[in-house]
């Protein structure tokens, strides 16, 4: 029997700087196994079949599905350079009964290797493989800093971001260095029979959501070549961004509401794993070496540290972050779901121009500036007295750059049920009229989205 290693792509849709994939390649070469790469269209990642939340809206918007499709098409093209195919499956990996019957009859399965994701649904997917006694091994790789580099455990991690940041800065911990792709044509599995199990049988499949019409007002026009999903566009954008002086103006522009240049725009590629945090930091450090450091270039690292923080917070608290009460030690009564209020909020019918403009941009384009994300979430929590979980689910549905860690962490934080010391609804309120005067003084953003 031939030996087999399966690499399961999850939120790491790239070949470059993918330590878990490199580990799978090294193991295949060491033991003389063949490598099979797979991706699962499960509910967490963009199911091919329709899925809905318990509040009645689609869990994955068409915008998110299209961006994912582009990421996967790009990944396929990268893999084909090594004569390696990507087997796309419909449903969780553990549910592929026919596939497992076929593989286990013909191959000696040595390992299923994938990145570790410390969120309940993703943990359950791995556990379901272990219940079947399948040899699955996970590797942590989605942060700038490797947990092994710290001199403190996940249980000892500070709850407050500022304390965490100071600890990181004083500790001078090393950031993981990007690694090159280690796939070789010599150990790639070639088995044409596997295509009968594929959810996407044609490797050259055209965009199955091509009916989407791009809106020229978008701040992240993902239908354009330079903003498409996948590592090729991500690396080109990374190179272009740091070839300009934008990094020296980031802190001053990051709170703007509209445009393709006011922020780094790395987040959609980071969320899909087409781009890694260490790749960004490597480019940032090179920029600083050549052009000097500034408050703005520091702030790019600062924002990436927030991303790391929410990931390590998940390692520490796991499922507790998904309780209705979050991390609150006292009982909290969350409001009942009000369909009329939800309709008004999501369909730009609140009567508050800044909120209506922002929610229209989100639903039309799948993107929203960070400043406006905070604003619309605050409005849902405070003015409409909404359940934070509904907002988290809506952002998951709509955002191109949905990230399970940051989405959950931000929504909990603003609701006062995360690590914010102010407590439940304790003050993270953004006055929409004050915010409009400060960030859209001439009303150009609101007019752009037909809210004035």
N, C-alpha and C positions, 0 to 999 in steps of 0.2 A: 504494500500500500504506500502510495506517495504521501509524504507529510504535508500538512497544510497549515498556513498561518492566515487568519482573516484580519484585515484592518478595517475597522468600522469608523467611517467618518461621521462626526457629529457636528459640533460647532467649530470645526477646524478645517474648513474647506480650502486647503492650500497644501502644496508640496514643500515649498521652502519654509524653513523654520517650523518644522513639525516634529518635535522630539519623539512623540509617541509613534508616529509613522516610521521614523528612523529606527526606533527600537524594534518594531515589527520587521523591518528590512534586515537589521543586523541578526535577529534571531533566525529568520528564514535562511540567511546565508550560512550561519553557524551550524545549523542542524540539517541543512540540505532540504529545506521545505520550499513549497511554492506559495506565492502571495496572492490572495484574493482581496480586492477592495470593494466595500459595500457602503451604501447609504440607505437609510430608512426614512420614508415619508410617513412618519408617525405624527400623532396629533401635536406633539411638541415642536415639530420642525416644519410643518406645512403639509398636512395630509392631502393626498390626491382626492380622497373622498371628502365630502362636506362634513365639517364638524362645527358645532355651535357651543357657546357657553350656556350656563344655566340661566343667563339673563336674556337669552334669545337672539344674540347676534353671532355672526361668524367668528370663529376663533382666529382664523388667518385671513386677512384681507387679500384681495387680488393683487394689490401692490406688493405685499410681502411675498406672495407666491411667485410673482414675476421676478423679483430680485433674486430669490432663491434659485429659480430656474436658470437664470443667467450665471449665478455662482457655480451651479452644477455643470452647466455646459462648458464653462471655463475649466473646471476641474477635470472633466472628461478629456478636453483637448490637451491639458498638461499631462495626464496619465498616458495618453496615446503616444506621446513622445517616447515612452518606455515600453510601448506595445502592451500596455496594461489597460484593461477596461474597468469601468465602474458599474457595478451591479446595483441598480436602484430598485428598492423593494417597497411595497405598499403595506404599511403596518409595522409594528414593533418587531425587532429582530427575533425575539423569542417566539413570536407567533408564526414564523415561517416553517410550518410543519413539513411541507413537501420538500422544501429546500434542505432542511436538516436530514431528512430521510435519504435524500440523494447524496449529500456530501458525506455523511457518516458511513454510508455503504461503500464509498469509493476512495475516501481519504482518511488518513490518520490525523485528526484535528489536534494540533499541538496548542494553539492559543487563539483567542479572539482578543485583540488589543485595541484600545480606544482611549480617548482623553477622558479624564475624570471631570464630571460636572456635579457640583455639590448642591443640587436642588432636588426636591422630593420626587418629581415625576421622572427625572433623569436617573436618579438613584434607583428608583423602582424598575426601570428598564434593565439596568445591569443586574439587579437582584433576580429578575425573572429569568435571566440566562443562567445564573448560578443555581437556581432551583432545578433547572433541567440538567444540572451537573456538567454544563459546558464551561470550558476553561477560559473565563474572561478575566483580563487584567487591565486595570485602568492606570493612567498616568496623569498627574497634574501638570498643566502646561499653559494655562490661559492668562497668567499674570506676568507682570514685569519681574517681580521678585519670586524666586522659588521658596516655598516654605522651609525647605531644608537649610536655606541660607540664614534663617533667623536664629537667634539665641533664646527664643521664647516659643512656647507651644501655642497651638490654636486656642486652647482654653485660657491662655494668659494674654491673648491679644486684647489691647485696650478697646473698650466699646466706643469711646468717643473718637471721631476722626482726627481731631486736632492732636490729641494725645498720641494716636497711632502715627500721625505724620511726624511729630517731633521725635518719636522713638526711631522711626526709619531714618530720619535725617541725621540724628546723633549717632546711630549705629553704623552708618556708612556701609550698609549691606550691598553686596554686588548684585547688579541686575543681570538676569540671564542673557547670555550672548546668543544671537541668532545662529542657527545651524543650517547647512546646505542639505538639499534633498539627497537621500541615500538609496533611492530605488535603482535597481539594476534590471535590465532586460533578462538577465540570466536566471532569475528566480520568480518571474511573473507567471501566474497560472494561466494556461490557455485551455479553456473548456467551453466549447460553443454550446453545449447542452444547457448551460446555466441561463442562457437567454430566455428559456421558457418560464423562468421564475421572475423575470424582470417586470417591474411596473412600467418602466420606460424602455421598450424593446429596441428603439432606434437610436443609436448613438448620435445621429445627426438630426435629432428631432428639432423642428422649428419651435419657436416660442409658443407655448400652448395658450398663453394669455395675451397674444399679440393684438387682441382687440382693444386693449387699454390705449387710451389716447393721452400722450404726454401734455401737461399743462405748462406753458412757457413761463408761468409765474413761479414755478417750483424753485426752492432753494437747493434741492438735490434732484436734478433731472435725470433719474436713473435710466431712462430710455436712451440717453445720449451716450455715445461711445466712451467718453471720458469718465462717466459716472456709473457705468454698468457694473453689475455684480461680477465678482471673480477677482482673482489675484492679479491678473494682467492689468486691469484698470486700476486696482488698488495701488500697485507698485508704481505705476506711471503717475498717479496722483500724488503719492508720497514724494517721489522725486521732484515733481513740478512744484509742489508746495514749498519744499525747502530750497528750491532754486531761486525763490523770490525772497522779499523781505517781510512776507506776511507773518512769519513767526515772531518778528520783533514788534508786531502790532496786535498780536492775538488778544492780550489782556484788555486792550482798549476797544476792540471790536466785537468780542465774543458775546456781548449782550444785545447786539443788533438783532433785528427781527427778520430780515429778508436779504437774500442774495447768496451767491455761491462762494463768496470769499470772506465772509465775516468770521467764520470759524474754520477749524481744520478740515471738517467734513470726513474725518477718518471713521466715524462711528458705524456706518452701515457695513463697511468691510470688516471692522473689528468684531461686530456682533455675529457675522456669519463665519468668522474665522478665515476669511480670505486674506486678512492682514493680521499680524500679531503685534502685541504691545512692544516686545523687544525690537522688532523691526523698526517701529516708529522711534523708539528711544535711540537706537543706533544712528538713524538719520538725524535726529535732533542733536545728538552729541557732535556729530560731524559738522552740522551747521554752526553750532556754538564754537567749535574749534576754529572754524574759518571766519566767522563773522562776529564772534563775541557773545557773551551771555547777556540776558536782559530779564527784567521782570516778566515780560511776555513769554520768552522761551521757557523760563522756569514754570510758568503757569500751565504750559502744555504738559510738562511732567506732573504737575500738581493735579490736573484733571485725570491723568492716567492713574495716579495714586488713588483717587476716589474710586476708580474702577477696580483696582486691586482690593481696596478696603471692603467694598461690597462683596467681593468674592470670598475673602477671608472671613467676613462676618457670617457668610453661609456655612463655611466649614465649622465655625464655632457653634452656631445656633440651629442650623439645618431646618427641620420642619417647624420649629418654633416661629420662624419668620413667616409662616403660611397660616398660622392660626388667626382667627378673627381678631383676637386681642393682640396679635403680634408679640412683642416682648414685654408688654405691660404686665406688671405683677398684680394689678388690681382689675377686677371685672369691668368690662366696658360694654355698654349696650349700643350696638351699632344700629343705625337707622334702617327701616325697612326700604326695600327697593321701590322707587316711585317711577313707573314707566313714563309718565308725562314729563317729569323733570329730566329724566335721562334723554328722552326724545328732544327736548328743548336744548339740552347741553350738546348732544352729539350732532344735531342737525342745524346748529347755528340759529337758534330761535330764542335765545335768552333775552335779547333786547340790549345786552351789554356789547357795544361794538367791538371792543378788543377781543373778547371771548368768542364772539360769533365769527370774527375774521380768522382767528387762530384755529377754531374747530373746523372751519371750512377748508383751510389750507391742509389740515391733517387728513381729512377724509378724501380730498381731491388728489393729494400728492403723496401721502404716506410719510411726510416729513414735517417737522416743526422745530423751531429753534429751542434751545434749552430754556431760555428766559420765558418763552410762551408755554412750555410744558409745565413749568412751575406755576405759572399764572392760571392756566385752565384747571390744573389739579386743585389749586387753592380755591378756585371758584366752586368746583364740585363739592369740596369738603366743607367749605364755610358758608357761602351764599346759598347753596342748594342742600346743604346738610346730607351729602351723599355718603355711601359706604365706600371706603377707600379701595376695597377689593374690586368693585365695579370699574373704577377708574383704571386700576392696574390691568384688568382684563381688556378694557377698551384700548389701552396703549399697546398691549400685546397684540391685539388684533390689527391695529393700524400702522404702527411704526415700522418703517423699513429697518431701522437699527434697533429693534427690540432685543433686549438682552435680559435674560431672566434675573440675573443678579442685580443689575443696576435698576431695573424696573421695580422689582420688589422692594429694594432698599430705599429708593427715592420716595415711593408711595407711602411706605411705612414711616419714613422720616418726616414727611410733610404732615402726615396724620397724627404725629406724636406717639406712634406705637412702635417705633424702632429705637434708635439710640439717641434721639433728640432729648436732652435733659428737660425741655419745657413740658413734656408729657402730652397726653391726648388732647389734640386741638389747642395746644397751649401757646399759640402765637405765631405759627408759620403761615400768616395770612398776608396775601398780596392784594392791596387795594387796586382793582382793575383800572379805575379812573386815574389814580396817581401813577400807575405803571404806564398807562397810555401817554400821559403828559411827559413822563420821563424818557420813554423809549420810542414813542411815535408822536412827537410833538406837532408835526405838520399833518398828521393823519394819513400819510402816504400808504402805510401798511394797511390800515383799515379800508381805505378806498380801493386798494389793490384787490382786496378780497370782498369788495362790494358790501362793506358793513357800515359805510358812512354815506 
